[in-house]
């Protein structure tokens, strides 16, 4: 376990102890809620792990590097932006996928664009958004979000 994980887990344990001391019943109730939420998320987490494993097993690193690596240019950024915009997975679960892409040769810019489009754009939820906000606002929001997500990724790539 690295030092960051050790510190986070230590702080979590200290907070849990403090919560138990303050109100044992509320802490017990909160733990039950968190276990139920974890069990609800487990199938999605397992599915993403399987997808990552299959992706890394069947797609060679050279292909990932060619499609979304440093030399892929703007075309690679657009590909990963479209991929992120169309996926409907919780962003927390996407981080391991993003890390795997990075380790497999994807550029930092591409990974940043992927995570940003994943969280800012909802192609799958667009019909609901159109119904609630109206077609014009929903399309404008998603369009501007797509452009801004690419800009954010380019800035992060330039900084890192």
Secondary structure, DSSP 8 states (H G I E B T S, - for coil): --HHHHHHHHHHHHHHHHHHHH-HHHHHHHHHHHHHHHHHHHHHHHHHHHHHHHHHHHS-HHHHHHHHSGGGHHHHHHHHHHHHHH----HHHHHHHHHHHHHTT--HHHHHHHHHHHHH--STTHHHHHHHH-HHHHHHHHHHHHHHHHHHHHHHHHH-
